[in-house]
């Protein structure tokens, strides 16, 4: 029975895998965009279906005059929302983007739209203003498919061949622009537009950023959310069995050290993601992560200060070690679910993690009952022996 209990705990080791979706590159003139027809006999030389937010871009570039005529199509997240498209001459993100934003006309009827221009500095939209690119022929309308169509002509710098493009969609409330969602495609809606070859692609940085976020989530789920609870189970229950001594200690230390090592990698990717996402801060998730990492590091250093069993301070060390260890596990699990909410992960991943934690919890409850029965039985035998 004792061996079966040990085997039952050991069988709770799980491997977590993530399959990253490849970035899709669409050649100009291909895909569904080629079938689009526009009002006022607007025709464009090239088009591309973008891989994010169900958008598409159509353009004609006159290299001699550096003039770019463009049409951008995207569906707002809800009826009467806004859509935006722009070029960024200084980077590949929001800051520095010269944006065209289509939003419902104030007091308008029949779904009529107007265009405002924004020279975005930083990570807030700011107020409408002129762009560094002179613009003309700005117009917007709603197509039969419900997507907003935005038109315009931009005067680019001479010799421009490839540009960074950024696009976005969001809701409107009380006639004002409401910030877009901070997850999924909304955080990866950027790429490059080659005006010479006529090719458009989603940004490799966008898909790379998503992979880094997934990696960050998996590392932390495996470390703080699975390995550390398993190590705690080894320490709390296996040491009750005399035959498992000192094996339980080495299993406990192995789980905690491996979990901490994986957690360090997860923490490092989190810091890196924070540097890549300036202006976007998930304060509670970040603060809990820092607390978990700091307490975990403290636990590692505490191993070197562990008194011997018969030392008078050992009882205080044990109280500290247990309380900090359980705090790390609880905060780690809470933060994993916070991260899943931020990443807006698919239900199957969240359900899978809930199943793993539930199994660990059930095993812990069973072993709690088993170990207490053993302890009480031993105490009863010891009392009989001392009375005899």
C-alpha positions as CSV (number, residue, x, y, z in Angstrom):
1,X,0.0,0.0,0.0
2,X,2.8,2.4,0.8
3,X,4.5,1.6,-2.5
4,X,1.2,2.2,-4.3
5,X,0.8,5.6,-2.6
6,X,4.3,6.6,-3.8
7,X,3.6,5.4,-7.3
8,X,0.3,7.3,-7.4
9,X,2.1,10.5,-6.6
10,X,4.8,9.9,-9.2
11,X,2.2,9.4,-11.9
12,X,1.2,13.0,-11.7
13,X,4.0,14.3,-13.8
14,X,2.6,15.9,-16.9
15,X,4.2,17.4,-20.1
16,X,2.7,20.6,-21.4
17,X,3.1,21.3,-25.2
18,X,2.2,24.4,-27.2
19,X,2.0,24.4,-31.0
20,X,2.7,27.9,-32.4
21,X,0.7,28.9,-35.4
22,X,2.8,29.9,-38.4
23,X,2.7,33.3,-39.8
24,X,0.8,33.5,-43.1
25,X,2.1,35.7,-45.9
26,X,-0.3,36.7,-48.6
27,X,0.9,37.9,-52.0
28,X,-0.6,41.0,-53.5
29,X,-3.5,40.4,-55.7
30,X,-4.4,37.0,-54.1
31,X,-7.0,35.8,-51.7
32,X,-10.5,37.2,-51.2
33,X,-9.3,40.8,-51.5
34,X,-9.1,40.6,-55.3
35,X,-12.9,40.2,-55.5
36,X,-13.6,43.5,-53.7
37,X,-15.3,46.3,-55.7
38,X,-15.4,49.9,-54.5
39,X,-17.6,52.9,-55.1
40,X,-16.7,55.8,-57.4
41,X,-14.8,53.4,-59.7
42,X,-11.9,53.1,-57.3
43,X,-9.4,50.5,-58.6
44,X,-6.0,49.5,-57.1
45,X,-3.0,47.8,-58.5
46,X,-2.4,45.4,-55.6
47,X,-4.1,44.0,-52.5
48,X,-3.5,41.7,-49.6
49,X,-5.6,39.9,-47.1
50,X,-4.1,40.6,-43.7
51,X,-3.7,37.8,-41.2
52,X,-5.1,39.7,-38.2
53,X,-8.6,41.1,-37.5
54,X,-10.0,39.9,-40.8
55,X,-8.7,43.1,-42.6
56,X,-7.4,43.7,-46.1
57,X,-5.4,46.5,-47.7
58,X,-5.5,47.7,-51.4
59,X,-3.0,50.1,-52.8
60,X,-1.5,51.7,-55.9
61,X,2.0,53.2,-55.6
62,X,3.3,55.8,-58.0
63,X,7.1,55.6,-57.4
64,X,7.8,58.7,-59.6
65,X,5.7,61.0,-57.4
66,X,6.0,58.8,-54.2
67,X,2.2,58.8,-54.0
68,X,0.4,56.0,-52.3
69,X,-3.4,55.5,-52.9
70,X,-4.8,53.1,-50.4
71,X,-8.0,51.4,-49.3
72,X,-8.2,49.6,-46.0
73,X,-11.1,47.3,-45.0
74,X,-11.9,46.0,-41.5
75,X,-14.9,45.1,-39.4
76,X,-15.3,47.0,-36.0
77,X,-15.7,44.7,-33.0
78,X,-19.3,46.0,-32.7
79,X,-21.7,48.0,-34.8
80,X,-20.7,51.6,-35.0
81,X,-17.1,51.0,-33.9
82,X,-13.9,52.5,-35.3
83,X,-11.2,51.1,-37.6
84,X,-7.7,52.5,-38.1
85,X,-4.8,52.0,-40.5
86,X,-1.5,53.8,-40.7
87,X,2.2,53.8,-41.6
88,X,5.0,54.0,-39.0
89,X,8.2,55.6,-40.4
90,X,10.1,55.1,-37.2
91,X,9.2,51.7,-35.8
92,X,6.8,48.8,-36.1
93,X,4.4,49.5,-33.2
94,X,1.8,52.1,-32.3
95,X,4.1,54.9,-31.2
96,X,5.1,57.0,-34.2
97,X,2.3,55.7,-36.4
98,X,0.7,58.2,-38.9
99,X,-2.8,56.9,-38.6
100,X,-6.1,57.3,-40.5
101,X,-9.0,56.5,-38.2
102,X,-12.6,56.0,-39.5
103,X,-15.4,56.5,-36.9
104,X,-19.1,57.3,-37.2
105,X,-20.0,60.9,-38.0
106,X,-21.2,62.9,-35.1
107,X,-25.0,63.0,-35.4
108,X,-24.8,61.1,-38.7
109,X,-27.3,58.6,-39.9
110,X,-27.3,55.5,-42.0
111,X,-23.9,54.3,-40.7
112,X,-22.0,57.2,-42.4
113,X,-18.3,57.5,-41.4
114,X,-15.7,60.2,-41.2
115,X,-11.9,60.1,-41.2
116,X,-9.6,61.7,-38.6
117,X,-5.8,61.8,-38.8
118,X,-3.6,61.1,-35.8
119,X,0.2,61.6,-35.5
120,X,0.5,59.1,-32.6
121,X,3.3,59.8,-30.1
122,X,3.6,57.3,-27.3
123,X,0.9,54.7,-26.5
124,X,-2.1,56.9,-26.3
125,X,-4.1,58.2,-29.3
126,X,-3.9,61.8,-28.4
127,X,-5.8,64.4,-30.4
128,X,-6.5,64.6,-34.1
129,X,-3.8,66.5,-36.1
130,X,-1.9,66.6,-39.4
131,X,0.4,63.7,-40.4
132,X,4.0,63.9,-41.5
133,X,2.7,62.5,-44.8
134,X,0.5,65.0,-46.7
135,X,-3.0,63.4,-47.2
136,X,-5.8,63.9,-49.7
137,X,-9.0,62.3,-50.9
138,X,-9.9,60.9,-47.5
139,X,-13.3,59.1,-47.4
140,X,-14.9,56.2,-45.6
141,X,-18.0,54.1,-46.1
142,X,-19.6,50.8,-44.8
143,X,-19.6,47.9,-47.3
144,X,-22.3,45.3,-47.8
145,X,-20.3,42.9,-45.7
146,X,-20.4,45.3,-42.7
147,X,-16.7,46.1,-43.0
148,X,-15.7,49.8,-42.9
149,X,-13.9,50.9,-46.0
150,X,-11.4,53.7,-45.6
151,X,-9.8,55.5,-48.6
152,X,-7.0,58.0,-48.9
153,X,-3.8,59.2,-50.7
154,X,-0.5,59.7,-48.9
155,X,2.5,61.5,-50.2
156,X,5.5,59.5,-49.0
157,X,9.2,60.3,-49.0
158,X,11.1,59.9,-52.2
159,X,12.6,56.4,-52.6
160,X,10.2,54.7,-50.2
161,X,10.1,51.0,-51.0
162,X,8.9,49.2,-47.9
163,X,6.9,50.6,-45.1
164,X,5.7,49.4,-41.7
165,X,1.9,49.3,-41.5
166,X,-0.3,49.1,-38.4
167,X,-4.0,48.5,-38.2
168,X,-6.6,48.3,-35.5
169,X,-10.3,48.2,-34.6
170,X,-12.2,49.2,-31.5
171,X,-15.5,50.3,-30.0
172,X,-17.1,53.8,-29.8
173,X,-19.0,55.0,-26.8
174,X,-20.9,58.3,-26.6
175,X,-19.3,59.4,-29.8
176,X,-15.7,58.9,-28.3
177,X,-13.1,56.4,-29.3
178,X,-12.7,53.6,-26.7
179,X,-9.3,51.8,-26.5
180,X,-9.0,48.5,-28.4
181,X,-8.6,45.1,-26.8
182,X,-5.2,44.3,-25.3
183,X,-5.0,40.7,-26.3
184,X,-5.0,38.3,-29.3
185,X,-4.9,39.8,-32.8
186,X,-5.2,43.3,-31.5
187,X,-1.7,43.1,-30.1
188,X,-0.2,41.6,-33.3
189,X,-1.9,43.7,-36.0
190,X,1.2,45.0,-37.7
191,X,3.4,44.1,-40.6
192,X,5.3,45.3,-43.6
193,X,4.0,46.5,-47.0
194,X,6.4,46.3,-49.9
195,X,5.4,48.9,-52.4
196,X,7.9,47.7,-55.0
197,X,7.2,44.0,-55.1
198,X,3.6,44.4,-54.0
199,X,3.8,42.0,-51.1
200,X,2.3,42.4,-47.6
201,X,2.9,40.2,-44.6
202,X,2.0,40.0,-41.0
203,X,4.9,41.2,-38.8
204,X,7.2,38.4,-37.7
205,X,7.5,40.3,-34.5
206,X,3.8,39.9,-34.0
207,X,3.9,36.2,-34.2
208,X,7.1,36.1,-32.3
209,X,5.6,38.1,-29.6
210,X,2.6,35.7,-29.4
211,X,5.0,32.8,-29.1
212,X,7.0,34.5,-26.4
213,X,3.8,35.1,-24.5
214,X,2.8,31.5,-24.9
215,X,6.2,30.4,-23.8
216,X,6.0,32.7,-20.7
217,X,2.7,31.2,-19.8
218,X,3.7,27.6,-20.2
219,X,7.0,28.0,-18.3
220,X,5.2,29.6,-15.3
221,X,2.3,27.1,-15.4
222,X,4.7,24.1,-15.3
223,X,7.0,25.7,-12.6
224,X,5.0,27.6,-10.1
225,X,1.7,25.8,-10.9
226,X,2.7,22.1,-11.2
227,X,6.2,21.3,-10.1
228,X,6.1,23.3,-6.9
229,X,2.8,21.8,-5.7
230,X,4.1,18.3,-6.5
231,X,7.3,19.0,-4.5
232,X,5.1,20.1,-1.6
233,X,3.1,16.9,-1.8
234,X,6.3,14.8,-1.7
235,X,7.5,16.7,1.4
236,X,4.3,16.6,3.3
237,X,3.1,13.1,2.7
238,X,6.0,10.8,1.7
239,X,8.1,11.5,4.8
240,X,5.3,9.9,6.8
241,X,6.4,6.5,5.4
242,X,9.7,5.5,7.1
243,X,10.7,3.5,4.0
244,X,10.6,6.7,1.9
245,X,13.2,8.4,4.0
246,X,15.4,10.1,2.7
247,X,14.0,9.6,-0.8
248,X,11.1,12.0,-0.1
249,X,13.7,14.8,0.6
250,X,15.5,14.3,-2.6
251,X,12.3,14.2,-4.6
252,X,11.1,17.4,-2.9
253,X,14.4,19.2,-3.5
254,X,14.5,18.0,-7.1
255,X,11.0,19.3,-7.8
256,X,11.6,22.6,-6.1
257,X,14.9,23.3,-7.8
258,X,13.7,22.3,-11.3
259,X,10.5,24.2,-10.7
260,X,12.5,27.3,-9.6
261,X,14.8,27.0,-12.6
262,X,11.9,26.8,-15.0
263,X,10.2,29.7,-13.1
264,X,13.3,31.8,-13.5
265,X,13.1,31.4,-17.3
266,X,9.4,32.3,-17.1
267,X,10.1,35.3,-15.1
268,X,12.9,36.4,-17.5
269,X,10.5,36.1,-20.5
270,X,8.0,38.2,-18.6
271,X,10.6,41.0,-18.1
272,X,11.4,40.8,-21.8
273,X,7.8,41.0,-22.8
274,X,7.4,44.0,-20.5
275,X,10.3,45.7,-22.3
276,X,8.7,44.9,-25.7
277,X,5.3,46.3,-24.6
278,X,6.1,49.7,-23.3
279,X,3.0,51.6,-22.3
280,X,1.1,48.4,-21.7
281,X,1.2,47.2,-18.0
282,X,-0.7,44.5,-16.3
283,X,0.1,45.8,-12.8
284,X,-1.5,43.1,-10.6
285,X,-0.1,40.2,-12.8
286,X,3.3,41.8,-12.8
287,X,3.4,42.5,-9.0
288,X,2.3,39.0,-8.1
289,X,4.9,37.6,-10.4
290,X,7.6,39.7,-8.8
291,X,6.5,38.6,-5.3
292,X,6.4,34.9,-6.3
293,X,9.9,35.1,-7.8
294,X,11.3,37.0,-4.8
295,X,9.8,34.5,-2.3
296,X,11.0,31.6,-4.4
297,X,14.6,33.0,-4.5
298,X,14.4,33.5,-0.7
299,X,13.4,29.8,-0.3
300,X,16.4,28.7,-2.4
301,X,18.8,30.7,-0.2
302,X,17.1,29.4,2.9
303,X,18.2,25.9,2.0
304,X,21.8,26.9,2.9
305,X,20.7,28.1,6.3
306,X,18.7,25.0,7.2
307,X,19.5,24.0,10.8
308,X,20.0,20.4,11.8
309,X,17.0,18.4,13.1
310,X,18.0,18.7,16.7
311,X,18.9,22.4,16.6
312,X,16.7,24.6,18.8
313,X,16.0,27.0,15.9
314,X,14.8,24.2,13.6
315,X,11.2,24.6,14.6
316,X,11.2,28.3,13.6
317,X,12.9,27.5,10.3
318,X,10.3,24.9,9.6
319,X,7.5,27.4,10.3
320,X,9.0,29.9,7.9
321,X,9.8,27.4,5.2
322,X,6.2,25.9,5.2
323,X,4.4,29.3,5.3
324,X,6.5,30.8,2.6
325,X,6.3,27.7,0.4
326,X,2.5,27.5,0.6
327,X,2.3,31.3,-0.1
328,X,4.3,30.8,-3.3
329,X,2.1,28.0,-4.5
330,X,-1.1,29.9,-3.8
331,X,0.1,33.1,-5.4
332,X,1.6,31.2,-8.3
333,X,-1.7,29.5,-9.2
334,X,-3.6,32.8,-8.8
335,X,-1.2,34.5,-11.2
336,X,-1.4,31.7,-13.7
337,X,-5.1,32.2,-14.1
338,X,-4.5,36.0,-14.3
339,X,-2.1,35.3,-17.1
340,X,-4.6,33.1,-18.9
341,X,-7.1,35.9,-18.7
342,X,-4.7,38.4,-20.1
343,X,-3.7,36.1,-23.0
344,X,-7.3,35.2,-23.5
345,X,-6.3,31.5,-24.0
346,X,-8.6,28.9,-25.5
347,X,-10.9,27.2,-23.0
348,X,-9.2,23.8,-23.6
349,X,-5.9,25.1,-22.1
350,X,-7.6,26.6,-19.1
351,X,-9.7,23.5,-18.6
352,X,-6.5,21.3,-18.9
353,X,-4.7,23.2,-16.2
354,X,-7.8,23.1,-14.0
355,X,-7.9,19.3,-14.4
356,X,-4.2,19.0,-13.5
357,X,-4.6,21.2,-10.3
358,X,-7.8,19.3,-9.4
359,X,-6.0,15.9,-9.6
360,X,-3.2,17.2,-7.5
361,X,-5.7,18.5,-5.0
362,X,-7.6,15.2,-4.8
363,X,-4.4,13.3,-4.4
364,X,-3.4,15.7,-1.6
365,X,-6.7,15.2,0.2
366,X,-6.4,11.4,-0.1
367,X,-2.9,11.4,1.2
368,X,-3.8,13.8,4.0
369,X,-6.3,11.2,5.3
370,X,-3.9,8.3,4.8
371,X,-1.0,10.0,6.5
372,X,-3.1,11.2,9.5
373,X,-4.5,7.6,10.0
374,X,-0.9,6.3,10.0
375,X,0.2,9.1,12.5
376,X,-2.7,8.4,14.8
377,X,-2.0,4.7,14.7
378,X,1.6,5.2,15.6
379,X,0.8,7.5,18.5
380,X,-1.7,4.9,19.8
381,X,1.0,2.2,19.6
382,X,3.6,4.5,21.2
383,X,1.1,5.2,24.1
384,X,0.5,1.5,24.6
385,X,4.3,0.8,24.6
386,X,5.0,3.6,27.1
387,X,2.1,2.4,29.4
388,X,3.3,-1.1,29.2
